[in-house]
Amino acid sequence: MKNILSNVWTKRITALVSVAYAYFVFRLCYFSIFYDIHTTSSVSLCLMTTGISIIALIAMLYTRNQIITRLVSFIILPAMLPVVILYFG
């Protein structure tokens, strides 16, 4: 198991999780800016967003030395700002 986790190709493939996470964050940012979205339960939306973000955080911490993860971590920060402001007040 240790050989698999220390393999560089495993880390590169896992870094693609950060790209997928960035894609969904940017889609959510786009929807929060250009559409008026009403949620029935903001608590469950917050918990779901937190859970998905924690899973992506674990994958991004595992692949923190990959170039893809470094770039994605910088561009996700401004994309989450409209989501937090417009969805959660």
N, C-alpha and C positions, 0 to 999 in steps of 0.2 A: 504494500500500500504506500509505503514511503517513497518508493521509486516512481510511482505514478504521480504523486503530488509534487515531487521535485523535478519532474520532467518539464523542460522548457516549452514543449509543444502543448502539453496540458494547460500550462499557464496562458499560452497564446490563444488557445481555443476558448478558455474560460474568460479571457479578456473580451471576447465577443459578447458576453453577457452585458458588459458595461455599454457596448454600442447599442444593443437592443434596449437597455434601460434608458439611454439617452434619447433614442428615437421616441419611446413612449412619453418621456418627460416633455419633449418638444411638441408632440401632438397634444398633450394635455395643456401645455402653455398656449398653443394656438387656439384650442377650444375655449380656454378660459378668457382669452382676450377678445375673440371675435364672436362668441356665442354667449347667450345668457342661459346658463345651466343651473337648474334647480335640483337640489338633492333632497330626498325624503328623510334621510338620516345622515347628518353630517358626522356623527360619532363613528358610524360604521365606515364611512368614506375615509375618515382620518385614520382609523385603525388599519384599514386595508392599505392605504398609501404608506403608512409607517411600516407595515409588514413587508411590503414589496421593496421599500427603500432599504430595510435592514438586510434582506437577502442580497440585494445588489451591492450594498456596502461590504458584506462579507466576501463576495466575489471580487470586488474591486480592491479590497485589502490583500487578498490572496495574490492578485496580479498587479500590485502597486508599482513594480519596476518595468512593466510593459509600456511602450510608447502610447499605445491606443488608450490605455486606462488613464494615463497622465493627461492626455488631451481631453478626453471625455470628462474627467473630473473638473476641469476648468470651465468647460462650456455648459455644464449642467447647472452650475450655481446661478447664473443670471436667468436661466430658463425656469427655475423653481420659484423665483420671486413673484411673478404674476399669479402663479398657482396658489401660493400661500396667501397672498393679499386678497385675491378675488374669491377663492373658495372658502377660506376659513376666517376671513375678516381680519 
